[in-house]
Amino acid sequence: MPQPDLPDEGVFVGRVWRPDIGPAVVVHRDGRLLDVTCPEVTTMRDLLERDDPVGWLQAQRGADIGSLSDFAVMGAGGNDPRLLSPADLQAIKASGVTFAASMVERVIEEQAAGDPDQAAAIRARIGEAIGANLRGIVPGSDRAAEVARILKSEGLWSQYLEVGIGPDAEIFTKCQPMASVGWGADVGLHPISRWNNPEPEIVLAVDSSGRVRGATLGNDVNLRDVEGRSALLLGKAKDNNASAAIGPFIRMFDAEWGLDQVRAAELTLRVEGTDGFVLDGRSSMSQISRDPADLVAQAIGRHHQYPDGFMLYLGTLFAPTQDRDAPGQGFTHHPGDIVTIREPALGALTNTVRSCTDCPSWTFGTAALMRSLAGRGLLA
């Protein structure tokens, strides 16, 4: 049975569904979940906005509501106890094209116009030429500008290269607040897609002042054919029912663990199909082209505010090319695939792949959360 596999060290906070009560903010201690929801901290947003959230958590006894395994139940729904996405009121944002290797795959998608049958030939023709030019490049630098000039002269320029090595990062909205799913939930693919893949990523938890308060794992589900047809279809490719998975818990930044550890994180991914197919992949944050702090700064500032904070996917190195169904067609999901994203300091995020039309509909939004909290006497 998959488990979140949280390490022994660290301060981990998350959200769970308590039967007949509703969403609760919890802290994980020694395998137990303690409900710390109170009038001071009604939401994860409230916790992350505190000046010293770790100190506040350490001062709380909380209500012991059970073991982690009591809530870590794959496919649980309705009124069942289960893990929720640790994000609630935060905007869910994502950074695109932040690794050179996956940037090349985005160019290939564009050149193939979303047709997986064309990908192998295009990869052979232009992949190495672009990749060789991009190794070790710093986005926005003088060298990046010179590489851009060379690639344009060779007819290899792309909108993906513009955001990959140009001065401005791609920051987009992955889904609405309250729409992300957590550990154990079904994760959704739009039914029109025939070429798609998981994207294992670190997700930063950022408060309304731009302070990074912690990090977790995410699956930024990617529809390669839809985005490949046109970058203007990014919303259709990225924002669908259950298409954003985050969890299992946020590891809070403290004296021992912070942004430097995020920069050195090593993610692994495993896809296990009901057909016996297994795909293993990795994403090393040491190879990211843009520093996480720069991505946060590009997302928030005088130009853009987030009163409830935001969660920020940092992008992935992983872009699968392993054939699954036919030679030259690469990888695509099958319904029932089990996807596990793991990082030793953050635990493991596991989800089951379905069509987004087969995943439970998203019905518990911000208004429902406010009514739930008010009914429990937690709102003044």
Secondary structure, 3 states (H helix, E strand, C coil): CCCCCCCCCCCEEEEEEECCCEEEEEEEECCEEEECCCCCCCCHHHHHHCCCHHHHHHCCCCEEEEEHHHHCCCCCCCCCCEEECCCCCCEEEEEECCCHHHHHHHHHHHHHCCCHHHHHHHHHHHHHHHHHHHCCCCCCCHHHHHHHHHHHHCCCCCHHHHHHHCCCCEEEEEECCCCCECCCCEEEECCCCCCEECCEEEEEEECCCCCEEEEEEEEECEEHHHHHHCHHHHHHHHCCCCCEEEEEEEEECCCCCCHHHHHCCEEEEEEECCCCCEEEEEEEHHHCCCCHHHHHHHHCECCECCCCCEEEECCCCCCCCCCCCCCCCCCCCCCCCEEEEEECCCEEEEEEEEECCCCCCCCCCHHHHHHHHHHCCCCC
